[in-house]
Amino acid sequence: MFFGLLLLGELSGCQNNTSSSVTANDTAVEKILIINKFKKVPFSYDSTKNYIYLTFDDGPQNGTVACFELCKHLGVKASFFMVGQHANSTKTKAIVAEIRDAYPQILLCNHSTTHANGHYKYFYHHPDMATEDFYKAQETLNVPYKIIRLPGNSAWVNGMGIKASSLVDSVCIKLDSAGYNVIGWDVEWDFNHKTANPVQSPQRLINIVDSAFAKEHLHTK
């Protein structure tokens, strides 16, 4: 499972807009209204403190429930960026539902339907296909807000503009036009893809976070 940190950042508010005039037959709009039931509560930041946002990617998979339960037990807020095709069984769909229902402590977010099937250049070179992939995940996972993380790429689309590489810029522009926020990361807890063991020790990761704050290497500041 990918574990990312957002440091000292304010996430822009969700841009979802829904019409108040909904007919009984307009099930698509009704569904959106149900999904977007959460109310954003403004957070007052203490300027004397640093803030870290915990994010977990690629679930539901091995490790998702353990991370979720630990955050709940410790009373720590976190965002889980889920992949649609990973929720293809009764068990994994139940995990997604539990995470979705744990708001406001836990937030379910969109990490695409296919995770580009591992072919990131092809995925981003076809922006229409890529955006449809995200739209499908938004619906099948019942993601409450229009918040996305791109698979295999750290990019940002929020109230401060677009920060993205040339590879993903076209997709980010399309998602921005559709009212989505795209969230990247500042620090990544790497893992060995053969053993799934962490690359950095906990203390090493703490040192990396402290260094990022000290050097102001923060996308979200």
C-alpha positions as CSV (number, residue, x, y, z in Angstrom):
1,M,0.0,0.0,0.0
2,F,1.3,3.4,-0.9
3,F,1.5,5.8,2.1
4,G,1.9,9.5,1.4
5,L,2.2,12.6,3.5
6,L,0.9,16.1,2.7
7,L,2.7,18.7,4.8
8,L,1.5,22.1,6.0
9,G,-1.2,22.4,3.4
10,E,-4.7,23.6,3.1
11,L,-6.9,21.5,0.8
12,S,-9.2,23.6,-1.4
13,G,-12.9,23.0,-0.8
14,C,-14.8,20.6,-3.0
15,Q,-16.3,22.2,-6.1
16,N,-19.2,19.8,-6.5
17,N,-22.4,21.7,-7.6
18,T,-25.8,20.1,-7.8
19,S,-29.1,21.4,-8.8
20,S,-31.9,21.9,-6.3
21,S,-34.5,21.0,-8.8
22,V,-34.5,17.3,-9.2
23,T,-37.3,15.2,-10.6
24,A,-38.2,11.7,-9.4
25,N,-36.9,10.2,-12.6
26,D,-33.6,12.0,-12.5
27,T,-31.8,9.1,-10.7
28,A,-28.3,10.2,-11.7
29,V,-28.7,13.6,-10.1
30,E,-30.4,12.1,-7.1
31,K,-27.5,9.8,-6.6
32,I,-25.0,12.7,-6.7
33,L,-27.0,14.5,-4.1
34,I,-26.9,11.4,-1.8
35,I,-23.2,10.9,-2.3
36,N,-22.4,14.6,-1.6
37,K,-24.1,14.5,1.8
38,F,-21.1,15.6,3.8
39,K,-20.7,19.2,4.9
40,K,-17.4,20.9,4.8
41,V,-16.5,22.3,8.2
42,P,-13.8,25.0,8.0
43,F,-10.7,24.2,10.0
44,S,-8.9,26.9,12.0
45,Y,-5.2,26.5,11.6
46,D,-2.8,27.3,14.4
47,S,0.1,29.3,12.8
48,T,2.5,28.0,15.5
49,K,2.1,24.4,14.5
50,N,2.9,22.2,11.5
51,Y,0.3,19.9,10.0
52,I,0.7,16.5,8.4
53,Y,-2.0,14.9,6.3
54,L,-1.9,11.1,6.2
55,T,-3.0,9.5,2.9
56,F,-3.1,5.8,2.0
57,D,-3.4,4.7,-1.6
58,D,-4.3,1.7,-3.8
59,G,-6.8,0.1,-1.5
60,P,-8.7,-1.9,-0.8
61,Q,-5.9,-4.4,-0.5
62,N,-3.7,-6.2,2.1
63,G,-3.0,-3.6,4.8
64,T,-5.9,-1.3,4.1
65,V,-8.0,-2.5,7.1
66,A,-5.0,-2.5,9.4
67,C,-4.2,1.1,8.6
68,F,-7.9,2.1,8.8
69,E,-8.4,0.4,12.2
70,L,-5.2,1.9,13.6
71,C,-6.2,5.4,12.6
72,K,-9.6,4.9,14.1
73,H,-8.1,3.6,17.4
74,L,-5.6,6.5,17.7
75,G,-8.2,9.1,16.7
76,V,-6.1,10.2,13.8
77,K,-7.6,11.6,10.6
78,A,-6.6,10.2,7.2
79,S,-7.6,10.0,3.6
80,F,-7.9,6.7,1.7
81,F,-7.5,6.9,-2.1
82,M,-9.2,3.8,-3.5
83,V,-9.0,2.0,-6.8
84,G,-12.3,0.9,-8.3
85,Q,-11.2,-2.5,-9.7
86,H,-9.7,-3.4,-6.3
87,A,-13.3,-3.3,-4.9
88,N,-14.6,-6.2,-6.9
89,S,-15.8,-8.6,-4.2
90,T,-18.4,-8.5,-1.4
91,K,-15.5,-8.2,1.1
92,T,-13.6,-5.4,-0.6
93,K,-16.8,-3.5,-1.3
94,A,-17.6,-3.7,2.4
95,I,-14.2,-2.3,3.3
96,V,-14.8,0.7,1.0
97,A,-18.3,1.3,2.5
98,E,-16.8,1.2,6.0
99,I,-14.2,3.7,5.1
100,R,-16.8,5.9,3.4
101,D,-19.0,5.8,6.4
102,A,-16.2,6.7,8.8
103,Y,-16.3,10.4,7.7
104,P,-15.3,12.9,9.1
105,Q,-12.4,11.1,10.7
106,I,-11.7,9.2,7.6
107,L,-12.2,10.4,4.0
108,L,-12.7,8.2,1.0
109,C,-11.1,9.6,-2.2
110,N,-10.8,8.6,-5.9
111,H,-7.6,6.9,-7.1
112,S,-9.0,5.8,-10.5
113,T,-10.8,2.6,-11.7
114,T,-7.8,0.8,-13.2
115,H,-4.7,2.5,-11.8
116,A,-3.8,2.9,-15.5
117,N,-3.2,-0.9,-15.5
118,G,0.4,0.0,-14.8
119,H,0.8,1.7,-18.2
120,Y,1.0,5.3,-17.1
121,K,2.4,6.9,-20.2
122,Y,-0.4,5.4,-22.4
123,F,-3.0,6.3,-19.8
124,Y,-2.0,10.0,-19.6
125,H,-1.4,10.3,-23.4
126,H,-5.1,9.5,-23.8
127,P,-6.7,12.2,-21.5
128,D,-10.3,11.5,-22.5
129,M,-9.9,7.8,-21.6
130,A,-8.1,8.7,-18.4
131,T,-10.8,11.1,-17.2
132,E,-13.5,8.6,-17.9
133,D,-11.6,6.1,-15.8
134,F,-11.8,8.6,-12.9
135,Y,-15.5,9.3,-13.5
136,K,-16.3,5.6,-13.4
137,A,-14.4,5.2,-10.1
138,Q,-16.3,8.2,-8.6
139,E,-19.6,6.4,-9.4
140,T,-18.7,2.8,-8.6
141,L,-17.0,3.6,-5.3
142,N,-19.6,6.3,-4.3
143,V,-16.8,8.8,-3.5
144,P,-18.4,11.6,-1.5
145,Y,-16.2,14.5,-2.8
146,K,-14.4,15.3,-6.1
147,I,-11.0,14.6,-4.7
148,I,-8.6,12.6,-6.9
149,R,-5.0,11.3,-6.7
150,L,-3.4,10.4,-10.0
151,P,-1.9,6.9,-10.3
152,G,1.8,6.9,-10.5
153,N,2.2,10.7,-10.5
154,S,2.1,13.5,-8.0
155,A,0.2,16.5,-9.3
156,W,-1.9,19.2,-7.7
157,V,-5.2,20.9,-8.8
158,N,-6.8,23.1,-6.2
159,G,-7.6,26.7,-5.4
160,M,-4.0,27.7,-5.9
161,G,-3.9,26.5,-9.5
162,I,-2.4,23.5,-11.3
163,K,1.0,22.0,-10.5
164,A,1.6,19.1,-12.9
165,S,4.2,17.6,-15.2
166,S,3.7,17.8,-18.9
167,L,2.7,14.1,-19.0
168,V,-0.4,14.6,-16.8
169,D,-1.2,18.3,-17.5
170,S,-4.0,17.6,-20.1
171,V,-5.7,15.2,-17.7
172,C,-5.4,17.8,-14.8
173,I,-6.9,20.5,-16.9
174,K,-9.9,18.3,-17.8
175,L,-10.4,17.3,-14.1
176,D,-10.1,20.9,-13.1
177,S,-12.8,21.8,-15.6
178,A,-15.1,19.1,-14.1
179,G,-14.7,20.6,-10.6
180,Y,-12.2,18.0,-9.2
181,N,-9.3,18.7,-6.8
182,V,-6.2,16.6,-7.6
183,I,-4.0,15.9,-4.6
184,G,-0.3,14.9,-4.7
185,W,2.1,14.2,-1.9
186,D,5.2,15.6,-0.3
187,V,6.8,12.6,1.4
188,E,6.4,9.0,0.5
189,W,6.9,5.9,2.7
190,D,8.5,3.6,0.1
191,F,8.2,-0.1,0.2
192,N,10.0,-3.1,-1.4
193,H,7.6,-4.3,-4.2
194,K,8.8,-7.9,-3.8
195,T,8.5,-8.2,0.0
196,A,6.1,-5.3,0.8
197,N,8.5,-4.3,3.6
198,P,9.1,-0.6,4.3
199,V,12.2,0.9,2.8
200,Q,12.7,3.6,5.4
201,S,12.6,3.0,9.1
202,P,10.0,5.0,11.1
203,Q,12.8,7.2,12.5
204,R,14.2,7.8,9.0
205,L,10.8,8.8,7.8
206,I,10.4,11.3,10.7
207,N,13.8,12.8,9.7
208,I,12.6,13.2,6.1
209,V,9.4,14.9,7.3
210,D,11.4,17.2,9.6
211,S,13.8,18.0,6.7
212,A,10.9,18.8,4.4
213,F,9.5,21.3,6.9
214,A,12.9,22.9,7.5
215,K,13.6,23.3,3.8
216,E,10.0,24.3,3.0
217,H,9.8,21.6,0.3
218,L,6.1,21.6,0.6
219,H,3.7,21.6,-2.4
220,T,0.8,22.7,-0.3
221,K,2.3,25.6,1.6
